[in-house]
Amino acid sequence: MAKTKQTLFVENAIYRETNRQGVFGCFEVTIGWFGKERVDYMTYDTKGVWRCYEIKVSKADFHSKANVTFIGHYNYYVVTKALYEEIKSEIPNDIGCYIAYETDAGKWFCSCVKKARRRDLGVDESVLKDSFIRSLSRGYA
């Protein structure tokens, strides 16, 4: 299924928010060999910290049966400002949230409105590294 225009804008906004020296990001990281779980966006930094981001652009998307893969040290939802107002009470305490918003100039940005709490990785770190590398190379084959 093709991504909506709004999803693409939100992806661009979280990428720009996290794109800095020492932070490496990748979209649609499939976890494990032939994995059924996929993280919408994942970052890894030079301090060895993994962050997972699940992008949701509608309330139906937020409540869908699709897996939400929160396996990083820090885990976040990335939602539009309007959606955040609808679902903020439903976000678990340890999960953070970024809101993506459009400026008057038509550019999209993100800002963290709820910090995530650190937790242990949901899978072995070697699985994350292998999955991350495989997913990074996907676009260059």
GROMACS elastic network, one bead per residue, 0.5 to 0.9 nm:
[ bonds ]
;  ai    aj funct       b0    kb
    3     6     6  0.81279   500
    3     7     6  0.61250   500
    3     8     6  0.66825   500
    4     7     6  0.51569   500
    4     8     6  0.64261   500
    4     9     6  0.87630   500
    5     8     6  0.51644   500
    5     9     6  0.63247   500
    5    10     6  0.87698   500
    6     9     6  0.50475   500
    6    10     6  0.62219   500
    6    11     6  0.85857   500
    6    57     6  0.70957   500
    6    80     6  0.88455   500
    7    10     6  0.50955   500
    7    11     6  0.60940   500
    7    12     6  0.85643   500
    7    55     6  0.74985   500
    7    56     6  0.77021   500
    7    57     6  0.64064   500
    8    11     6  0.50466   500
    8    12     6  0.61600   500
    8    13     6  0.86120   500
    9    12     6  0.50967   500
    9    13     6  0.61968   500
    9    14     6  0.88460   500
    9   100     6  0.83738   500
    9   102     6  0.87702   500
    9   107     6  0.86586   500
    9   108     6  0.64478   500
    9   109     6  0.88704   500
   10    14     6  0.63044   500
   10    15     6  0.85286   500
   10    55     6  0.74769   500
   10    56     6  0.87773   500
   10    57     6  0.81217   500
   10    78     6  0.74898   500
   10    79     6  0.74428   500
   10    80     6  0.74934   500
   10    99     6  0.86982   500
   10   100     6  0.58566   500
   10   101     6  0.80473   500
   10   108     6  0.71607   500
   10   109     6  0.79871   500
   10   110     6  0.80059   500
   11    14     6  0.53835   500
   11    15     6  0.61200   500
   11    16     6  0.86264   500
   11    27     6  0.83877   500
   11    40     6  0.88456   500
   11    41     6  0.81564   500
   11    55     6  0.74785   500
   11    78     6  0.85812   500
   11   100     6  0.89396   500
   12    15     6  0.51368   500
   12    16     6  0.61844   500
   12    17     6  0.86129   500
   12   108     6  0.74458   500
   12   109     6  0.81942   500
   13    16     6  0.52200   500
   13    17     6  0.61738   500
   13    18     6  0.87697   500
   13   100     6  0.64140   500
   13   101     6  0.82409   500
   13   107     6  0.85216   500
   13   108     6  0.53800   500
   13   110     6  0.55056   500
   14    18     6  0.61608   500
   14    19     6  0.83290   500
   14    41     6  0.86234   500
   14    53     6  0.87413   500
   14    78     6  0.74923   500
   14    98     6  0.80725   500
   14    99     6  0.89417   500
   14   100     6  0.75017   500
   14   109     6  0.72834   500
   14   110     6  0.58705   500
   14   111     6  0.85739   500
   15    18     6  0.53263   500
   15    19     6  0.57251   500
   15    25     6  0.74672   500
   15    26     6  0.87633   500
   15    27     6  0.89801   500
   15    41     6  0.84997   500
   15   110     6  0.89899   500
   16    19     6  0.51728   500
   16    20     6  0.82694   500
   16   109     6  0.75146   500
   16   110     6  0.80875   500
   17    20     6  0.80912   500
   17   109     6  0.71029   500
   17   110     6  0.60598   500
   17   111     6  0.75803   500
   18    23     6  0.71008   500
   18    24     6  0.83953   500
   18    25     6  0.77017   500
   18    43     6  0.79426   500
   19    22     6  0.86949   500
   19    23     6  0.64408   500
   19    24     6  0.72770   500
   19    25     6  0.73694   500
   20    23     6  0.56540   500
   20    24     6  0.79896   500
   21    24     6  0.81160   500
   21    45     6  0.88730   500
   22    44     6  0.84392   500
   22    45     6  0.55131   500
   22    46     6  0.53610   500
   22    47     6  0.84009   500
   23    43     6  0.64876   500
   23    44     6  0.58408   500
   23    46     6  0.66828   500
   24    42     6  0.83201   500
   24    43     6  0.53755   500
   24    44     6  0.53508   500
   24    45     6  0.60853   500
   24    46     6  0.85434   500
   25    41     6  0.70498   500
   25    42     6  0.56037   500
   25    44     6  0.65639   500
   25    45     6  0.87007   500
   25   132     6  0.87083   500
   25   136     6  0.84882   500
   26    29     6  0.66633   500
   26    40     6  0.84254   500
   26    41     6  0.56671   500
   26    42     6  0.54964   500
   26    43     6  0.65159   500
   26    44     6  0.89973   500
   26   132     6  0.71180   500
   26   133     6  0.89704   500
   26   135     6  0.70975   500
   26   136     6  0.60888   500
   27    39     6  0.74194   500
   27    40     6  0.55337   500
   27    42     6  0.64232   500
   27    43     6  0.89257   500
   27   135     6  0.77839   500
   27   136     6  0.81318   500
   28    38     6  0.59578   500
   28    39     6  0.54178   500
   28    41     6  0.56971   500
   28    42     6  0.78270   500
   28   135     6  0.72033   500
   29    37     6  0.84190   500
   29    38     6  0.53619   500
   29    39     6  0.51320   500
   29    40     6  0.66295   500
   29    41     6  0.67752   500
   29    42     6  0.69348   500
   29   128     6  0.89395   500
   29   131     6  0.64425   500
   29   132     6  0.60124   500
   29   133     6  0.89148   500
   29   134     6  0.81865   500
   29   135     6  0.53939   500
   29   136     6  0.80648   500
   30    33     6  0.80150   500
   30    34     6  0.78555   500
   30    35     6  0.59134   500
   30    36     6  0.71747   500
   30    37     6  0.59141   500
   30    39     6  0.65179   500
   30    40     6  0.89004   500
   30   131     6  0.61113   500
   30   132     6  0.77954   500
   30   134     6  0.84230   500
   30   135     6  0.68201   500
   31    34     6  0.79140   500
   31    35     6  0.52098   500
   31    36     6  0.72444   500
   31    37     6  0.56299   500
   31    38     6  0.58701   500
   31    39     6  0.75585   500
   31   123     6  0.89593   500
   31   127     6  0.71450   500
   31   128     6  0.67128   500
   31   130     6  0.85010   500
   31   131     6  0.53467   500
   31   132     6  0.79740   500
   32    36     6  0.82286   500
   32    37     6  0.81736   500
   32   127     6  0.59445   500
   32   128     6  0.75237   500
   32   130     6  0.75296   500
   32   131     6  0.57239   500
   33    36     6  0.89578   500
   33   127     6  0.87280   500
   33   130     6  0.88378   500
   33   131     6  0.75910   500
   35    38     6  0.75426   500
   36    67     6  0.88717   500
   37    67     6  0.67269   500
   37    68     6  0.81509   500
   37    69     6  0.65171   500
   38    41     6  0.87760   500
   38    67     6  0.78379   500
   38    68     6  0.81404   500
   38    69     6  0.65175   500
   39    42     6  0.65042   500
   39    52     6  0.65331   500
   39    53     6  0.68331   500
   39    54     6  0.65693   500
   39    67     6  0.89325   500
   39    68     6  0.75270   500
   39    69     6  0.55963   500
   39    70     6  0.76869   500
   39    71     6  0.87546   500
   40    52     6  0.76567   500
   40    53     6  0.60672   500
   40    54     6  0.52581   500
   40    55     6  0.62867   500
   40    68     6  0.89569   500
   40    69     6  0.84018   500
   41    51     6  0.84378   500
   41    52     6  0.60771   500
   41    53     6  0.50880   500
   41    54     6  0.66905   500
   41    55     6  0.78556   500
   42    50     6  0.71969   500
   42    51     6  0.56348   500
   42    53     6  0.60423   500
   42    54     6  0.88673   500
   42    72     6  0.83550   500
   42   132     6  0.79871   500
   43    49     6  0.80397   500
   43    50     6  0.57817   500
   43    51     6  0.51919   500
   43    52     6  0.66608   500
   43    53     6  0.84492   500
   43   132     6  0.88042   500
   44    47     6  0.82381   500
   44    48     6  0.64594   500
   44    49     6  0.56228   500
   44    51     6  0.65333   500
   44   129     6  0.88291   500
   44   132     6  0.87902   500
   45    48     6  0.54615   500
   45    49     6  0.55185   500
   45    50     6  0.69422   500
   45    51     6  0.87771   500
   46    49     6  0.74405   500
   49    72     6  0.78873   500
   49    73     6  0.63188   500
   49    74     6  0.79686   500
   50    71     6  0.84523   500
   50    73     6  0.53218   500
   50    74     6  0.66110   500
   50    75     6  0.85648   500
   50   121     6  0.80784   500
   50   128     6  0.85831   500
   51    70     6  0.85848   500
   51    71     6  0.81760   500
   51    73     6  0.59298   500
   51    75     6  0.55830   500
   51    76     6  0.76770   500
   52    69     6  0.76101   500
   52    70     6  0.60665   500
   52    71     6  0.68782   500
   52    72     6  0.54216   500
   52    73     6  0.80107   500
   52    74     6  0.65282   500
   52    76     6  0.62114   500
   52    77     6  0.85070   500
   53    69     6  0.84695   500
   53    70     6  0.77151   500
   53    74     6  0.87784   500
   53    75     6  0.59574   500
   53    77     6  0.55800   500
   53    78     6  0.64474   500
   53    97     6  0.87162   500
   54    68     6  0.67657   500
   54    69     6  0.74753   500
   54    70     6  0.79770   500
   54    75     6  0.80728   500
   54    76     6  0.62954   500
   54    78     6  0.59741   500
   54    79     6  0.85094   500
   55    61     6  0.89651   500
   55    62     6  0.86603   500
   55    76     6  0.86156   500
   55    77     6  0.59259   500
   55    79     6  0.61044   500
   56    59     6  0.77653   500
   56    60     6  0.88629   500
   56    61     6  0.58068   500
   56    62     6  0.56544   500
   56    77     6  0.70658   500
   56    78     6  0.62241   500
   56    79     6  0.52087   500
   56    80     6  0.77538   500
   56    83     6  0.83740   500
   57    60     6  0.85484   500
   57    61     6  0.65683   500
   57    62     6  0.75418   500
   57    78     6  0.82336   500
   57    79     6  0.56544   500
   57    80     6  0.61015   500
   57    83     6  0.69172   500
   58    61     6  0.50535   500
   58    62     6  0.62454   500
   58    63     6  0.87213   500
   58    79     6  0.81019   500
   58    80     6  0.82423   500
   58    83     6  0.63417   500
   59    63     6  0.62207   500
   59    64     6  0.84630   500
   59    83     6  0.66092   500
   59    86     6  0.76000   500
   59    87     6  0.74315   500
   60    63     6  0.51555   500
   60    64     6  0.58528   500
   61    64     6  0.50322   500
   61    65     6  0.85553   500
   61    66     6  0.83638   500
   62    65     6  0.88068   500
   62    66     6  0.89899   500
   62    87     6  0.82265   500
   63    66     6  0.84171   500
   64    67     6  0.82536   500
   65    68     6  0.86556   500
   69    72     6  0.86429   500
   69    75     6  0.87784   500
   69   122     6  0.89979   500
   70    73     6  0.86926   500
   70    74     6  0.80770   500
   70    75     6  0.56061   500
   70    76     6  0.78742   500
   70    95     6  0.84802   500
   70   121     6  0.88534   500
   70   122     6  0.73813   500
   71    74     6  0.80385   500
   71    75     6  0.72812   500
   71   119     6  0.87949   500
   71   120     6  0.81145   500
   71   121     6  0.54270   500
   71   123     6  0.65449   500
   72    75     6  0.58691   500
   72   118     6  0.84767   500
   72   119     6  0.75314   500
   72   120     6  0.73977   500
   72   121     6  0.51446   500
   72   122     6  0.64671   500
   72   123     6  0.83959   500
   72   128     6  0.88690   500
   73   116     6  0.89119   500
   73   117     6  0.80271   500
   73   118     6  0.51886   500
   73   120     6  0.57243   500
   73   121     6  0.54590   500
   73   122     6  0.82286   500
   74    94     6  0.83688   500
   74    95     6  0.74083   500
   74    96     6  0.76994   500
   74   115     6  0.87819   500
   74   116     6  0.56332   500
   74   117     6  0.62082   500
   74   118     6  0.52288   500
   74   119     6  0.66831   500
   74   120     6  0.88503   500
   74   121     6  0.87456   500
   75    94     6  0.79002   500
   75    95     6  0.54245   500
   75    96     6  0.61014   500
   75    97     6  0.82930   500
   75   116     6  0.60852   500
   75   117     6  0.79323   500
   75   118     6  0.82538   500
   75   119     6  0.89352   500
   76    95     6  0.54446   500
   76    98     6  0.69431   500
   76   114     6  0.85833   500
   76   115     6  0.81831   500
   76   116     6  0.66081   500
   77    91     6  0.83512   500
   77    95     6  0.73402   500
   77    96     6  0.63496   500
   77    98     6  0.62412   500
   77    99     6  0.83116   500
   78    84     6  0.88794   500
   78    96     6  0.87506   500
   78    97     6  0.58009   500
   78    99     6  0.57478   500
   78   100     6  0.68818   500
   78   110     6  0.82733   500
   78   112     6  0.88874   500
   79    82     6  0.81786   500
   79    83     6  0.61857   500
   79    84     6  0.61376   500
   79    97     6  0.74800   500
   79    98     6  0.64021   500
   79    99     6  0.50537   500
   79   100     6  0.59657   500
   79   101     6  0.88292   500
   80    83     6  0.52363   500
   80    84     6  0.61858   500
   80    85     6  0.89075   500
   80    98     6  0.83331   500
   80    99     6  0.52564   500
   80   101     6  0.61350   500
   80   110     6  0.89955   500
   81    84     6  0.51726   500
   81    85     6  0.66670   500
   81    98     6  0.88586   500
   81    99     6  0.53386   500
   81   100     6  0.61304   500
   81   101     6  0.60088   500
   82    85     6  0.54585   500
   82    86     6  0.68486   500
   82    99     6  0.88436   500
   82   101     6  0.89255   500
   83    86     6  0.51140   500
   83    87     6  0.62880   500
   83    88     6  0.82212   500
   83    99     6  0.86912   500
   84    87     6  0.52815   500
   84    88     6  0.53144   500
   84    89     6  0.89602   500
   84    97     6  0.84256   500
   84    98     6  0.87770   500
   84    99     6  0.69495   500
   85    88     6  0.58042   500
   85    89     6  0.85405   500
   86    89     6  0.79271   500
   86    90     6  0.87614   500
   87    90     6  0.52994   500
   87    91     6  0.68389   500
   88    91     6  0.55776   500
   88    97     6  0.86816   500
   89    92     6  0.81024   500
   91    94     6  0.83837   500
   91    95     6  0.65774   500
   91    96     6  0.78741   500
   91    97     6  0.81751   500
   92    95     6  0.54698   500
   92    96     6  0.82300   500
   93    96     6  0.77817   500
   93   116     6  0.78514   500
   93   117     6  0.79320   500
   94   115     6  0.80906   500
   94   116     6  0.53471   500
   94   118     6  0.76136   500
   94   119     6  0.82963   500
   95   114     6  0.78861   500
   95   115     6  0.72824   500
   95   117     6  0.66129   500
   96   112     6  0.77000   500
   96   113     6  0.76304   500
   96   117     6  0.73493   500
   97   111     6  0.85340   500
   97   112     6  0.59157   500
   97   113     6  0.57822   500
   97   115     6  0.66430   500
   97   116     6  0.73985   500
   98   110     6  0.61116   500
   98   111     6  0.53169   500
   98   113     6  0.56404   500
   98   114     6  0.69486   500
   98   115     6  0.86077   500
   99   109     6  0.82095   500
   99   110     6  0.54186   500
   99   111     6  0.56027   500
   99   112     6  0.64378   500
   99   113     6  0.67389   500
  100   108     6  0.65820   500
  100   109     6  0.55064   500
  100   111     6  0.67573   500
  101   107     6  0.82453   500
  101   108     6  0.54824   500
  101   109     6  0.55640   500
  101   110     6  0.63783   500
  101   111     6  0.84747   500
  102   105     6  0.78351   500
  102   106     6  0.57691   500
  102   107     6  0.54571   500
  102   109     6  0.64512   500
  102   110     6  0.89327   500
  103   106     6  0.52593   500
  103   107     6  0.54059   500
  103   108     6  0.62890   500
  103   109     6  0.76508   500
  104   107     6  0.75305   500
  105   108     6  0.89452   500
  112   115     6  0.67669   500
  119   122     6  0.85555   500
  120   123     6  0.87366   500
  121   124     6  0.68602   500
  121   125     6  0.71870   500
  122   125     6  0.87328   500
  123   126     6  0.83949   500
  123   127     6  0.67256   500
  123   128     6  0.71505   500
  124   127     6  0.54157   500
  124   128     6  0.67584   500
  125   128     6  0.50223   500
  125   129     6  0.62337   500
  125   130     6  0.86010   500
  126   129     6  0.50911   500
  126   130     6  0.60766   500
  126   131     6  0.84262   500
  127   130     6  0.52213   500
  127   131     6  0.59904   500
  127   132     6  0.84280   500
  128   131     6  0.50875   500
  128   132     6  0.59067   500
  128   133     6  0.85190   500
  129   132     6  0.50591   500
  129   133     6  0.61155   500
  129   134     6  0.85567   500
  130   133     6  0.52625   500
  130   134     6  0.61667   500
  130   135     6  0.85689   500
  131   134     6  0.52166   500
  131   135     6  0.61007   500
  131   136     6  0.85528   500
  132   135     6  0.51818   500
  132   136     6  0.60783   500
  132   137     6  0.87268   500
  133   136     6  0.50560   500
  133   137     6  0.63277   500
  133   138     6  0.87654   500
  134   137     6  0.53485   500
  134   138     6  0.64289   500
  135   138     6  0.51415   500
  135   139     6  0.79364   500
  136   139     6  0.68307   500
  136   140     6  0.81544   500
  137   140     6  0.54792   500
  137   141     6  0.67946   500
  138   141     6  0.59801   500
